[in-house]
Amino acid sequence: MKAITVKQPWASLIALGDKKLETRSWATKYRGPIAIHAGKTVDKKAFQYELIRQALSEHGISDWRELPTGAVIATGNLAKVWRVENDSRCIMLYDVITKKFRLWHGGMPDEYNFGDYSDGRFAWQLDDVVSLQQPIPAKGQLSLWKWEQSTE
């Protein structure tokens, strides 16, 4: 299965279903099953951001030390990759395969605050995410990488 390493606390936000779009500086043509790997480091400053702390506390996580690291914590489906395009009124997400736009108007949901939606970046749409009951230790890698549970 393909995997992506995501820094904490964003990896847990994905695993818990609060973050459906993972923003990246690069796109991929890959679509399909994907494992969410929590990297070994935690952005402690981001953990202090009110919306992130609030979202995690709703799942019983009150301290950054409670976040799993260096492990696959969820699986899902990489359904789409959107290119972010900003104008003065809204953010547009452009599907590079179907060539269709999705408008994201003002009054942004928390999702907007959980990513970097700068012009020209990419938002990876993660559907059907299932949090694993127990994190599975794994070494992360840059880019997309192949995760084989049986070898861990």
MOSULWO-V494831 format. One record per backbone hydrogen bond with DSSP energy under -1.0 kcal/mol. CO is the residue of the C=O (numbers start at 1). NH is the residue of the N-H. Records with the same first field share a line. If there is no record, write none. Layout:
CO: NH, NH
//
This chain:
1: 147
2: 35
3: 145
4: 37
6: 39
7: 11
8: 43
9: 13
10: 14
11: 15
12: 16
13: 18, 19
14: 17
20: 126
22: 124
24: 122
32: 78
34: 76
35: 4
36: 73, 74
37: 6
38: 70, 71
41: 8
42: 44
43: 47
46: 49
49: 53
50: 54
51: 55
52: 56
53: 57
54: 58
56: 59, 61
57: 60
63: 66
64: 67
70: 138
71: 38
72: 136
73: 132
74: 36
75: 130
76: 34
77: 79, 127
78: 32
80: 125
81: 96
82: 123
83: 94
84: 120
85: 92
90: 87
91: 104
92: 85
93: 102
94: 83
95: 99
100: 95
102: 93
104: 91
109: 112
110: 113
111: 114
118: 121
121: 84
122: 24
123: 82
124: 22
125: 79
127: 77
130: 75
136: 72
145: 3
148: 151
149: 152
//
